[in-house]
């Protein structure tokens, strides 16, 4: 997979290293000459230039990339990069970094953003996750489909304990993607069961979050 990263600061470099370790082809586009250091991310293609300028994106043939990541420290720049990548170069997947949570509402499909990643929101979510049992914690938003990645920790005394996944009454379009149980990561199969203390990770439309929480935390009693 070919990935272009706009912004080669600490965040951009870290993302590049992770992608290179997974055998992806990575290009870092950075406007500040002081931030260009090929030895800092060995194996990446480094290009000097402003990713907000159309000419620079044409020179690097952005249309040939599968994913663009707008990872600068400037929300305005990340929005411009996202919009250009989607509208001018038809990049299939655009991921954008949100620096200021107050700007998060802008990072949607109108600006070409498929996935908005807000570090402050994610950190807050992790704190909530650590202290909340039975609450729905939103981890990430996928703007194109208006769906969210959410987590719920089952109470130890959950009435769902021992129930097969195939019998969970999930809202329409909601999907259980993984179960975290102790040190295990479980890819759920229909006959797997849920247990008290499980951390369940779902993808769910925003409008169905309340219904999902009610179905998992307060399941309806079986008919007599």
ABEGO torsion letter per residue (X at the ends): XBBBBBEABAAAAAAAAAAAAAGBBBBBBBABAAABBAAABBGBBBBBEBAABAAAAAAAGAAABABBBBABABAAAAAAAAAAAAAAAGBABBBBBBABAAAAAABBAAAGBABBBBAAAAAAAAAAAAABBGBBBBABBBAAAGBBBBBBBBBAABAABGBBAAABBBBBGBBBABBBBEABBBBBBAABBBBBGBBBBBBBBAAAAAAAAAAAABBBBBBX
